[in-house]
Structures are given as structure tokens and as C-alpha cells.
Amino acid sequence: MKVNVAQVRRNEIGKAHFDLEEDFSSYDSELEGVSFTTPVRVHLQVINLGESLLVQGQIQAELKVICGRCMDDFIYPLDLTYEDEWVLSSLASEEQSETAFVFEKDEIEISERILEQIVLALPMRFICSPECQGLCPVCGVNRNHTSCECMIEQIDPRLAALAQWSKRD
């Protein structure tokens, strides 16, 4: 996914729009349990601010993920806003070198930058729906598809000794 900012940098009040699309399935092995089902679409607006470029846009993708409760696969739609500051390395101040995206040439490869934004937006655990009942801790059946008759007796471990008290008499 490449963006050429030469024309925007040359024009003091330069502005450009980019609509990009790329297959990110090659990154599936890096994201355990997550795979891209559609190409990632990126819509960017690049604005020349003089010493730097302001980049704003949207990142859209669909991911195939595994529910953390029931272990079923489901499609997780992703729609992120993206905002970044890009600075040519020869113009970058010390502060910008640490906070902005520093580039060398006018043609910028942004795939890694987009993947980074996607990974940062992912939840710690995917849940297919708020109503997901998960797996039965006794027999392991998916309670969304099958009901089981397992009795789950929940005893607070701090009060387990009291449960034995009535059995002593």
C-alpha cells in the first residue's frame, strides 16, 4: 500500500485524497486466531501543513476471529478513524522524530503502519454477541447450540469450609 505525497509537499496548501485497497492475508500468521476475510480499504486525506503532513482517514476491514466464550468463528467488522503526522526526515525536529511518522522519499509504504493501527484497535478478547452463553465448564458443550443438564454448584472458595460444616453433624 503506497502513497505518493510529492505533489502535496510541493504545493503549500496541498491536499490530496487516496483510496487504497490491499489484501492483508499475508499477515494472518502474525495475528493468532485472526484472519482477514476481505481486502483492507483505506481512505486518506493528506494535507500539507508546511513542515509536516496531516493524514486523516478511515480504515475498514472484516476479520474472521474466534469467540472467547463459545470458540465459534465469526466475522468482526472493523471501521477505524486514522490520524497521523508525517514528516520528511530532513525537516523533522527531535520531538517529531519521536512522535510522528518520519519518511525519506515521496512514495511511502504504509502497510505496516495500517496493520499497527488495526492491531491496536483489536479487543483483548472477541465475543460473538453479548448474549453468548459460552461453553459448559462441566461437559464442554456450546450452550448457544445445545442445552445441557450439568449442575454447576458455585461455592466461593473463601466459604468452602462452611459448606462442610453442615455435613459434620
Summary of the structure (lengths in Angstrom):
residues: 169
radius of gyration: 24.9
end to end distance: 74.3
largest distance: 89.7
contacts: 411
relative contact order: 0.16
helix: 25%
strand: 36%
